[in-house]
Amino acid sequence: MESNNKIDESFKFSEIEIDLVNNNRKAETKIGFAVLYKFFQNNGRFPYDKFEISNEVICYISEQIGVDSSCYNDYDWNGKSIINHRKQIRELFLFRECTVQDYDTIKIWILSNVLPKNDDYELVKKEVYKQFKELKIEPTTPERIERIVSSAINTYENNIFESIFNKLTVETIKNFDLFLATESQNNNMEQIIWFNDFNIDPDGANIKSVFNESNKLKTIEGMMIPEDIFKDIPSKLLKKYYKRSKAENISEFRRHPDAMRNGLLAIFFHFKSMEIKDNLVDLLIKILNNLDTSANRKIKKELAESTNYTRNKNKLLLKIAKAVVESPEAKTCDLIYPIADEQKLKDLINELENKSDDILNKKNYNNMKSSYQRHYRRILPDIINALNFNSNNDKYKPIIKAIELIKKYLDSKSRYYSKDEIVPIEGVVRPMWKDMIEDKSGKNNALRIKRANYELCALQALKDKLRCREVWISGADKYRNPDEDLPKDFDIKKEEYYLAINQPLDVNDFIEKIKSSMKDSLSKLNKTIPKNEKVKILDIGNGRIKISPSPKQPEAKNLLKLKREISNRWPDLNLLDVFKEADLRIDFTKHLKTSATQERLTREIIRKRLLVSLYGMGTNMGLKAVSSKGLDENYMDLEYIKRKFINKDNLRAAIAEVVNATLKIRSENIWGSATTTCASDSKKFGAWDQNLRAEWHNRYHGRGIMIYWHVEKKSLCVYSQVKSCSSSEVASAIEGVLRHCTDMNIEKNYVDTHGQSEVAFAFSCLLGFKLMPRIKNINKQKLYKPEISDEDYSNIELVMKKKPINWELIRQQYDQMVKYATALRLGTADAESILKKFTKNNLQHPTYQALSELGRAIKTIFICRYVMSEEMRIEINQGLNVIENWNSANNFIFCARGREFSTNNIEDQEISALALHLIQNCMVYVNTLLIQDILSEEEWFNIMEKEDFRAITPLIYSHVNPYGNFNLDMDKRIHLGVKKNAC
C-alpha cells in the first residue's frame, strides 16, 4: 500500500489530464479510465486485475476527478470500454503491444545485461518490466514474463555449466565419473574419501582430523581441476551453485546432464578445497594452543606436587628484612632462624627457584616438545605438503624460509640439520628458546640445530602470524591473501568511497574535526567535574575515576495488569501457532526458496513443512521429535525441506522481513518514534565439542558456542551470529551493525566492557556509528590530550596521559584506514578477519598503530561524555538490560535437549541459531499486535502512565506454550480485534 507522499507525487492529475478523463461520459468509465491511465503512466503496463490498485489510490483519484470512489466497482474489466481505453492510453504514451520477436529480444537482453550482475528471479523480473517501459512496449501477461525470465535464467546457467565443462580435461571428467560411482563398482580404485565425507566437519583438534582433511585435499588435487576455469564467472553466482551442490546427494548428481553434473562438481570441489585449507590452518593453530595449555597445566601440577607451599611469603620476607636492617652487626643465623627455621627457608628457596621465569619457560618448552615429538609431529608432513605459505612482508620472510627448510628435511632421519644449512633463527625462534634448539656436544663443540626443537619453534612463530594473516595460504578463503580484502579500485573510486562513509577527502579536515571535539569534551569535563556529585577523581595510584551508581528508575505499575489481560484474552497460545500466524501475515517463508532448479511440491505444502522444520530446529527439539508430535509430515519430508530450502542466507532474508514488518506495524503513540539504537551482547550455549567451533568458556565454564545478538530498544533482534567462545566480541558488534539488512538505521550501538577497544572506536568513527560501551573498569581508564599545550586540565590531570595523540601517524595512514573501513562496508572481508590483523600480535603494523591513535582520541571523547552525563549511563544500561531480557527468552524457546546444540555440524549450529532468532522475532511481532489490540481500547490506553510506556516490551511469553503435541492447522487463526482504516 503506497504512502500518502508517493500517492501525491505519482497519481496527481494535471488540468490537461482531467480534461482527457472527462471525455468519458459515465462516472464508472471516468474513474476506470483515470485509474488505467495513471497506473500505465507509472508502471508502463496495465493492472492485471481491479484489486491490484489500493483503496487509497482509488480514493485519491476519485477526489481529483469529482467522482464517487464506489463507481470504480461498476467498471467492467471484461467489456468493450476497457479495450478502447487501453488502446487510447497506449497511443497517448506511444506504446505498442508485445510481439513474439520482442520475447526473443528481451531474453537476449536479460542474458547479456542483467544476469551477469544479478540472477535473483524477482529482481530480474523487475528489470524486465523496466526494460519494456523504456522500449515503450506493453508487457505481456505475468505468466509469459515469468516464462521468459525462467527460460533466460536456465539458458544462462546452462551456458555457464557448458563453459566450465569445456574447460575441463578428459582426465578430470573421468575422475569425476569414477568419484560418483558406488564403492561396489570401484573396488579396485584406491579411494579413501567419498562424496558424503566432504560434508563432514573436522571432529576436533586432533591428529585424526588433520589426516582426514589432508586426505580430502589430496582427493581433490587428484581430480586435476584446472585453476583458471572460474576466472570469468561472478563469485556470487559460484557461491549460489556451491549451495546447490552441497544440498544434493550423489544420486541427484548422477541424474544431471553431463555439463551441469561436471560443472557443479568442479564448483563443489573448488570451494571445498578452500574450506579444507582453512580447516587445516585452524587445526594447526588449535593443536599448538593445546600443546601450550597442556604444558602449562602440567607445570602447575608438578609445582603443586613437588613444592611445599610457603604461606605468607611476603610477611616472612618483610620480617627478615627488618631484622637485618635493625641489627646489622648481629649474626645472620641468630636473626633469621627465630623468624623461620632452616626447613622453611629451604622450602621458600625451592619454591621461588621453581617459579622463576627462566625455569618456567624451560619447563614449558620441554613439556611442549615432549608432546610434539612423541605424538603431534606426525601431522607435520600433511600440513606442510598441503598448504602453500606466503607473506607480503619481508619482515616475516624468515618464517617462510623456515617452513621451506622443514619441508626439505621431511624425509630425513637425522636429528640435526646439516652444518652447511642456513637455518633462519631471527624472527623464527624466540630468544628465550634459542638455547633449546642448539647442541654443542658434537665433535670440536660444533654448533648443531636440533630438528624437532626447531620445528616446534617455527610452528609457534607461524601460528602467531597466521592468526593476523601476515602469513597467508594460497587457495584458502579465511586465511587468503589479506590484500584481496581491500577494494582493488580504491584509487579510481576514491572520492566515491569516501563519500559512502561520509568522511572528508582531506585528512586535515578529518583531524581538525576530531581534535576540536576532543578539546571541547576535555574542557567541559574539566569545568563540570568539581560540581558533579556523582563523579570523583581520586588521587590513588596513577589516578582513578570513581562514578557513584545511578538511582533506580521509577517502577512501571500497569505492565503486570497488561500481561494478565493478554493471558486472559489469549490463554496458552501454542508457540507453533504464533510462528504460523506471523508467516500468514508477513509471508516470510517466500524467502526460503529451493536451491534446486524448480519446486515440484505446491507452495502450501512447502510452507507448512518449512514452518514445522524451522520450529523443530529453533526450539532444539529436532526434526525427528516434531515429526512424531501429532503432525502429518514425516521425518524424511522435513529432512528434504531442510536440505533443499533452508540455508543461512535464506533465513537471514526471512528474519529481515519479520523485522521490517514489525517496525512497520508499530504504533508510534505506544512504542515511540522509530529507534536508531541497538544493544549487542553474546550468550553462551552448550554444544557438542567434536568440532572446531565449540570451546571451553573461561567465564561461564563448560564447552559451548556463543551467539552474538543485536537487539533494538523494543526487543526486536536485527542480527545474530554464531561464534566460538574465544572470538572477538568487538568484531561481532561491528559485523552486526553493517550486515543487519533491515530497514532500521543503526546510529548507536550499546555494548558491554568487552565489546569495545581502541580499534573498535576507530572503526565506528570511520563507519559512521557511535560505539557506546558500559565501562565497568572506569577506574582504570585514562584520557589523552589532543596536543601538548598550556590548556588548563587541572581538575582531571590525574587521569590524563602525558603523551598526546600522534596525529601525524593518523595523517600518514588515513587512506589505508579508509580502505579497511570500505572493505568492511562492502563485505569483501569480515570484521573478524580484519580485526585479527590488528591485534597485539601485530603491534608494529603502521595501520594498526594509526587505528589505535584514532581510537584513543574517539574513546577520550566518549569517556568525557560518559563521565559527565548520567543520562547517557542510564541509557546504555537500559539498552543492555533489553538484551539481557532477550537472552532469558532464549531459554524459553530453545528449551529441548538441555538447551545444548546437539550437533557437531557447524552449519547446522548456525541454522538452528537463526531459526531460534526467527521464532523469537515472530513472537515479538505477534505480541506487538496483541498489545496494540488491547491498547487500542481507550480505557486501557488511558490507564497507562509515562513509566509504563518507557518499560513496555513485546518480549513476553507467560501466555505462550512451547511444549506438548501440536497439530499445525493452517486455517486456524489468532483472533485480533484490530480494525483496518477505511478509505
VENSUL-V125948 format. One record per backbone hydrogen bond with DSSP energy under -1.0 kcal/mol. CO is the residue of the C=O (numbers start at 1). NH is the residue of the N-H. E is the energy in kcal/mol with one decimal. If there is no record, write none. Layout:
BEGIN
CO,NH,E / CO,NH,E
END
This chain:
BEGIN
3,7,-2.2 / 4,8,-2.6 / 5,9,-1.8 / 6,10,-2.6 / 7,11,-2.1 / 14,18,-2.1 / 15,19,-2.1 / 16,20,-1.7 / 17,21,-2.0 / 18,22,-2.3 / 21,24,-1.9 / 26,30,-1.9 / 27,31,-2.3 / 28,32,-1.9 / 29,33,-2.7 / 30,34,-2.7 / 31,35,-2.4 / 32,36,-2.3 / 33,37,-2.9 / 34,38,-2.4 / 35,39,-2.4 / 36,40,-2.4 / 37,41,-2.3 / 38,42,-2.0 / 39,43,-2.5 / 40,44,-2.6 / 49,52,-1.6 / 54,58,-1.9 / 55,59,-2.7 / 56,60,-2.3 / 57,61,-2.7 / 58,62,-2.6 / 59,63,-1.8 / 60,64,-1.3 / 61,65,-1.9 / 62,67,-2.1 / 68,71,-1.7 / 69,72,-1.5 / 70,73,-1.3 / 71,74,-1.3 / 72,75,-1.2 / 80,84,-2.3 / 81,85,-2.9 / 82,86,-2.3 / 83,87,-1.9 / 84,88,-2.6 / 85,89,-2.7 / 86,90,-2.4 / 87,91,-2.0 / 88,92,-2.1 / 89,93,-1.9 / 90,95,-3.0 / 96,138,-3.4 / 99,103,-1.1 / 100,104,-1.2 / 101,105,-2.1 / 102,106,-2.9 / 103,107,-2.2 / 104,108,-2.2 / 105,109,-2.2 / 106,110,-2.6 / 107,111,-2.2 / 108,112,-1.9 / 109,113,-2.8 / 110,114,-1.4 / 110,115,-2.4 / 114,117,-1.6 / 114,118,-2.5 / 120,124,-2.6 / 121,125,-2.0 / 122,126,-2.0 / 123,127,-2.2 / 124,128,-2.1 / 125,129,-2.2 / 126,130,-2.1 / 127,131,-2.3 / 128,132,-2.4 / 129,133,-2.0 / 130,134,-2.3 / 131,135,-2.4 / 132,137,-2.7 / 136,96,-1.5 / 141,145,-2.3 / 142,146,-2.6 / 143,147,-1.9 / 144,148,-2.4 / 145,149,-2.7 / 146,150,-2.8 / 147,151,-2.6 / 148,152,-2.5 / 149,153,-2.7 / 150,154,-2.5 / 151,155,-2.6 / 152,156,-2.8 / 153,157,-2.6 / 154,158,-2.6 / 155,159,-2.4 / 156,160,-2.1 / 157,161,-2.8 / 158,162,-2.5 / 159,163,-2.4 / 160,164,-2.3 / 161,165,-2.8 / 162,166,-2.5 / 169,173,-2.1 / 170,174,-2.2 / 171,175,-2.4 / 172,176,-2.5 / 173,177,-2.2 / 174,178,-2.2 / 175,179,-2.3 / 176,180,-2.0 / 189,191,-2.2 / 194,197,-1.1 / 195,198,-1.4 / 196,199,-1.1 / 197,200,-1.5 / 204,206,-1.5 / 206,210,-1.6 / 207,211,-2.5 / 208,212,-2.5 / 209,213,-2.7 / 210,214,-2.5 / 211,215,-2.4 / 212,216,-2.1 / 213,217,-2.2 / 214,218,-2.3 / 215,219,-2.2 / 216,220,-2.1 / 217,221,-2.7 / 218,222,-2.0 / 220,223,-1.4 / 221,224,-1.2 / 228,231,-1.3 / 230,233,-1.3 / 234,238,-1.9 / 235,239,-2.3 / 236,240,-1.4 / 237,241,-2.1 / 238,242,-2.0 / 239,243,-2.1 / 240,244,-1.7 / 241,245,-2.5 / 242,246,-2.3 / 243,247,-1.4 / 249,253,-1.8 / 250,254,-1.7 / 251,255,-1.1 / 253,256,-1.1 / 257,261,-3.0 / 258,262,-2.6 / 259,263,-2.3 / 260,264,-2.8 / 261,265,-2.1 / 262,266,-2.2 / 263,267,-2.1 / 264,268,-2.8 / 265,269,-2.7 / 266,270,-1.8 / 267,271,-2.2 / 268,272,-2.3 / 269,273,-2.1 / 270,274,-1.3 / 271,275,-2.3 / 272,276,-2.8 / 273,277,-2.0 / 274,278,-2.1 / 275,279,-2.5 / 276,280,-2.5 / 277,281,-1.9 / 278,282,-2.5 / 279,283,-2.7 / 280,284,-2.4 / 281,285,-2.6 / 282,286,-2.7 / 283,287,-2.7 / 284,288,-2.3 / 285,289,-2.2 / 286,290,-2.7 / 287,291,-2.1 / 288,292,-1.9 / 289,293,-2.8 / 290,294,-2.9 / 291,295,-2.3 / 292,296,-2.3 / 293,297,-2.3 / 294,298,-2.1 / 295,299,-1.9 / 296,300,-2.3 / 297,301,-2.0 / 298,302,-2.5 / 299,303,-2.8 / 300,304,-2.2 / 301,305,-1.9 / 302,306,-2.7 / 303,307,-1.7 / 312,316,-2.2 / 313,317,-2.8 / 314,318,-2.2 / 315,319,-2.3 / 316,320,-2.1 / 317,321,-2.4 / 318,322,-2.5 / 319,323,-2.4 / 320,324,-2.1 / 321,325,-2.2 / 322,326,-2.7 / 323,327,-1.5 / 331,335,-1.4 / 332,336,-2.7 / 333,337,-1.9 / 336,339,-1.4 / 336,340,-2.5 / 341,345,-1.8 / 342,346,-2.3 / 343,347,-2.5 / 344,348,-2.0 / 345,349,-2.5 / 346,350,-2.7 / 347,351,-2.3 / 348,352,-2.5 / 349,353,-2.5 / 350,354,-2.1 / 351,355,-1.1 / 353,356,-1.3 / 356,360,-2.6 / 357,361,-2.7 / 358,362,-2.2 / 359,363,-2.6 / 360,364,-2.8 / 361,365,-2.6 / 362,366,-2.6 / 363,367,-2.4 / 364,368,-2.2 / 365,369,-3.1 / 366,370,-2.2 / 367,371,-2.0 / 368,372,-2.9 / 369,373,-3.2 / 370,374,-2.0 / 371,375,-1.8 / 371,376,-1.5 / 372,377,-2.4 / 375,378,-1.1 / 376,379,-1.8 / 377,380,-1.3 / 379,383,-2.4 / 380,384,-2.9 / 381,385,-2.5 / 382,386,-1.5 / 383,387,-1.7 / 388,474,-2.0 / 390,472,-2.7 / 393,396,-1.7 / 394,397,-1.4 / 396,400,-1.1 / 397,401,-2.6 / 398,402,-2.4 / 399,403,-2.1 / 400,404,-2.1 / 401,405,-2.3 / 402,406,-2.4 / 403,407,-2.4 / 404,408,-1.9 / 405,409,-1.4 / 407,410,-1.2 / 409,412,-1.1 / 415,451,-2.7 / 418,421,-1.6 / 425,428,-2.0 / 425,429,-2.6 / 430,433,-2.0 / 431,434,-1.1 / 437,450,-3.0 / 439,448,-2.4 / 442,445,-1.6 / 443,446,-2.0 / 448,439,-2.2 / 449,417,-1.7 / 450,454,-2.3 / 451,455,-2.8 / 452,456,-1.9 / 453,457,-1.8 / 454,458,-2.8 / 455,459,-2.6 / 456,460,-2.0 / 457,461,-2.1 / 458,462,-2.6 / 459,463,-2.5 / 460,464,-1.7 / 461,465,-1.6 / 462,466,-2.3 / 463,467,-1.9 / 464,468,-1.0 / 465,470,-1.9 / 465,471,-1.6 / 472,390,-2.4 / 473,476,-1.4 / 477,480,-1.4 / 479,473,-3.1 / 481,484,-2.0 / 482,485,-1.3 / 487,490,-1.1 / 489,493,-2.8 / 493,497,-2.4 / 494,498,-2.3 / 495,499,-2.1 / 496,500,-1.9 / 497,501,-1.2 / 498,503,-2.5 / 499,502,-1.1 / 506,510,-1.5 / 507,511,-2.7 / 508,512,-2.6 / 509,513,-1.8 / 510,514,-1.6 / 511,515,-3.0 / 512,516,-2.4 / 513,517,-1.8 / 514,518,-2.5 / 515,519,-2.4 / 516,520,-2.3 / 517,521,-2.4 / 518,522,-2.8 / 519,523,-2.4 / 520,524,-2.2 / 521,525,-2.3 / 522,526,-2.5 / 523,527,-2.0 / 524,528,-2.5 / 525,529,-2.1 / 528,531,-1.0 / 534,548,-3.1 / 536,546,-3.0 / 538,540,-1.7 / 538,544,-2.1 / 540,543,-2.3 / 544,538,-3.0 / 546,536,-2.5 / 558,562,-1.9 / 559,563,-2.5 / 560,564,-2.2 / 561,565,-2.2 / 562,566,-2.1 / 563,567,-2.3 / 564,568,-2.1 / 565,569,-2.4 / 566,570,-2.8 / 573,961,-3.5 / 574,578,-2.1 / 575,579,-2.4 / 576,580,-2.3 / 577,581,-2.7 / 578,582,-1.9 / 579,583,-1.5 / 580,584,-2.6 / 581,585,-1.5 / 582,586,-2.5 / 583,587,-2.7 / 587,590,-1.1 / 588,591,-1.7 / 589,592,-1.2 / 591,593,-1.5 / 602,606,-2.3 / 603,607,-2.7 / 604,608,-2.0 / 605,609,-2.3 / 606,610,-2.6 / 607,611,-2.2 / 608,612,-2.1 / 609,613,-2.5 / 610,614,-2.9 / 611,615,-2.1 / 612,616,-2.3 / 613,617,-2.1 / 614,618,-3.1 / 615,619,-1.9 / 616,622,-2.9 / 619,896,-1.9 / 622,626,-1.9 / 623,627,-1.8 / 626,629,-1.1 / 629,966,-1.1 / 634,638,-1.9 / 635,639,-2.7 / 636,640,-2.1 / 637,641,-2.0 / 638,642,-2.6 / 639,643,-2.2 / 640,644,-2.4 / 641,645,-2.7 / 644,595,-2.0 / 647,651,-2.3 / 648,652,-2.4 / 649,653,-2.0 / 650,654,-2.1 / 651,655,-2.6 / 652,656,-2.3 / 653,657,-1.8 / 654,658,-1.9 / 655,659,-2.6 / 656,660,-2.6 / 657,661,-2.2 / 658,662,-2.3 / 659,663,-2.5 / 660,664,-1.8 / 661,665,-1.9 / 662,666,-1.0 / 667,670,-1.4 / 667,671,-2.7 / 668,672,-1.7 / 676,747,-3.5 / 676,748,-1.6 / 678,750,-2.7 / 679,711,-3.1 / 681,709,-3.0 / 683,707,-2.5 / 685,705,-2.4 / 686,901,-3.0 / 689,691,-1.2 / 695,704,-2.0 / 697,701,-2.1 / 702,697,-1.9 / 704,695,-2.4 / 705,685,-2.8 / 706,723,-3.5 / 707,683,-1.7 / 708,721,-1.6 / 709,681,-1.5 / 710,718,-2.5 / 710,719,-1.1 / 711,679,-3.4 / 712,715,-1.5 / 716,712,-2.7 / 719,710,-2.1 / 721,708,-3.1 / 723,706,-2.9 / 724,727,-1.4 / 728,732,-1.5 / 729,733,-2.2 / 730,734,-2.0 / 731,735,-2.7 / 732,736,-2.3 / 733,737,-1.5 / 734,738,-1.8 / 735,739,-2.0 / 747,770,-3.2 / 748,678,-1.8 / 749,772,-2.9 / 750,680,-2.9 / 751,774,-2.5 / 752,755,-2.0 / 753,756,-1.2 / 757,761,-2.2 / 758,762,-1.9 / 759,763,-2.5 / 760,764,-2.4 / 761,765,-1.8 / 762,766,-2.2 / 763,767,-2.4 / 764,769,-2.1 / 770,749,-2.7 / 772,751,-1.5 / 777,780,-1.8 / 778,781,-1.2 / 783,801,-3.1 / 785,805,-2.0 / 793,796,-1.3 / 796,799,-1.5 / 797,800,-1.5 / 799,783,-2.9 / 805,807,-1.4 / 806,810,-1.2 / 807,811,-2.6 / 808,812,-2.3 / 809,813,-1.8 / 813,817,-2.6 / 814,818,-2.3 / 815,819,-2.0 / 816,820,-2.0 / 817,821,-2.2 / 818,822,-2.5 / 819,823,-2.3 / 820,824,-2.0 / 821,825,-2.2 / 822,826,-2.9 / 823,827,-1.2 / 823,828,-1.1 / 823,829,-1.1 / 830,834,-1.8 / 831,835,-2.9 / 832,836,-1.7 / 839,842,-2.1 / 842,845,-1.7 / 845,849,-2.2 / 846,850,-2.2 / 847,851,-2.6 / 848,852,-2.3 / 849,853,-2.0 / 850,854,-2.6 / 851,855,-2.8 / 852,856,-2.2 / 853,857,-1.8 / 854,858,-2.4 / 855,859,-2.8 / 856,860,-2.1 / 857,861,-1.9 / 858,862,-2.3 / 859,863,-3.0 / 860,864,-2.2 / 861,865,-1.8 / 862,866,-3.0 / 863,867,-2.8 / 864,868,-2.1 / 865,869,-2.5 / 869,873,-1.4 / 870,874,-2.4 / 871,875,-2.5 / 872,876,-2.5 / 873,877,-2.1 / 874,878,-2.7 / 875,879,-2.1 / 876,880,-2.3 / 877,881,-2.1 / 878,882,-1.5 / 879,883,-1.2 / 880,884,-1.5 / 881,885,-1.9 / 882,886,-1.9 / 883,887,-2.2 / 884,888,-1.8 / 885,889,-1.7 / 886,890,-1.3 / 889,893,-2.0 / 890,894,-3.1 / 893,895,-2.1 / 896,899,-1.8 / 897,900,-1.2 / 901,688,-1.9 / 901,903,-1.3 / 905,909,-1.8 / 906,910,-1.8 / 907,911,-2.3 / 908,912,-2.4 / 909,913,-2.2 / 910,914,-2.3 / 911,915,-2.3 / 912,916,-2.3 / 913,917,-2.2 / 914,918,-2.5 / 915,919,-2.6 / 916,920,-2.5 / 917,921,-2.2 / 918,922,-2.1 / 919,923,-2.1 / 920,924,-1.9 / 921,925,-2.4 / 922,926,-2.6 / 923,927,-2.5 / 924,928,-2.1 / 925,929,-1.6 / 926,930,-2.3 / 927,931,-2.8 / 928,932,-2.2 / 929,933,-2.2 / 930,934,-1.8 / 931,935,-2.8 / 932,936,-1.0 / 934,937,-1.7 / 937,941,-2.4 / 938,942,-2.3 / 945,949,-2.0 / 946,950,-1.9 / 947,951,-1.9 / 948,952,-1.1 / 954,956,-1.7 / 957,960,-1.3 / 959,573,-2.9 / 961,575,-2.4 / 967,969,-1.2
END
